[in-house]
């Protein structure tokens, strides 16, 4: 059965308790993906460097964000569900994910990119197993940001950049019924949108090896609102490698005919900055 057919048939075959359970499972999946990826992270600002400002540099930043999520979500046109999930609740359903960001800097100009992907799956028995024995859900999410920055204040040791760019979101949720009258029925809900973002990010040296870093971005486009703030403390192990730890909060409010994603994520973040 196609997704369209599944949606048309839902009112006649899906018991309200099953629908509520389905909405809850789908909400957990929808919310869990941004914690690992949906939300896309601007590259951790480059560590302070003693290299000349006219020397091109490149930084790569693998990172990990242990975020919990709260907000209202819905998929497949089901009623909105308000949930609050800790990072531990989310992590158990993650199959695979990666996060990585990069920056090319030359003088006062910089180019930023950030890519992330996550695949999340979950299974749950249906109440009383009337129409199906269980429901399986899978969600895949990809996010990518491309932006440019310009230093408006500072030097190689400390700087404040103004940043502008675009962020692409793609998410796909697949639901499959197993056993019972609905066994073999499946549906798919997909959304793709782009948001424009602008704001500031920077680095401030406290000592030659310790520095503060952070950013604040806000925008809209496909979403009604998209924002991201972070503050962290960095330590420079040597000229080419730094570690950063801090706290990040992000929110997005997106909706279409069948999907609602109005959430806030927040939690500690840990990253490694490799400087070439």
Secondary structure, 3 states (H helix, E strand, C coil): CCHHHHHHHHHHHCCHHHHHHHHHHHHHHHHHHHHHHHCCCCCCCCCCCCCCCCCCEEEEEEEEEEEEEEEEEECCCCCCEEEEECHHHHHCCEEEEEEEEEEEEECCEEEEEEEEEEEEEEEEECHHHCCCCEEEEEEEEEEEEEEEEEEEEECCCCEEEEEEEEEEEEEEEEEEEECCCCCCCEEEEEEEEEEEEEEEEEEEECCCCEEEEEEEEEEEECCCEEEEEEEEEEEEEECCEEEEEEEEEEEEEEECCCCEEEEEEEEEEEEEEEEC
